[in-house]
Amino acid sequence: MLRIPCPKCRKTSYTSDVESFYTCNFCGFKFSGKHGPDRRRESRIEKVMPLILSFKNQDFEASTSDISDKGMCIKISSRPDIVLGDVVNVTASDFSVEAKVMWVKKLSGGAVAGFQKVIH
């Protein structure tokens, strides 16, 4: 278990996963030990769903890790050349949306990225 202080009330909580966002037991503030405060205003739904990420005439296999009304976190099985601000097409079995890259973390053999849905 790891000890992490809440950035709002400064009281200490314990967790085994510092990357996950969770609510402070004392004040209710939502944060992660690695990523800091949760800046989303809407709630996230943890949902793994296979999809295709299309960018610059290339398709990449991917899956969601969580979604919200305005965006999603996507795990990509390869390392596409996407950067902050790029707009990609995200297609799953029941929807297709354009999404703007808000952040990218490149991993060995893949990447994780946050996307905001583009509304026309």
C-alpha positions, 0 to 999 in steps of 0.5 A: 500500500502507498500513502498519498496525501489529498491535494485539497484537504492534505489528509492521508489516504492509502492506495495500491494503485497511484495512477487510478483516480479515486475520491478522497475518503475525507473531503470527497475530492477526486484525484490520482497519486500520479496525475493529480486532481481530476479535471473532468467535470463529468463522471467517467465510466470504466468501459473496455470496448474495442475500436479503430483509431484512424489518423493520416490514412492509417488505422490502429487497433485500440480499446477504451479504458474509460469514457465520459460524455465529452471524451475518452481514454484509449489504449492503442496497441501500436505507437501512432504519430499523434500529438496534442491537438491532432484530430482523429476518427474513432470508430467502434461497432455502434458509433463513430466520432471525431476526437481531439488529442488532449494528452498522449503517453507513449509506452513500449509497444503502444500508447495511452491517450486522452481524447475530447469529442469534437462537436460540429 
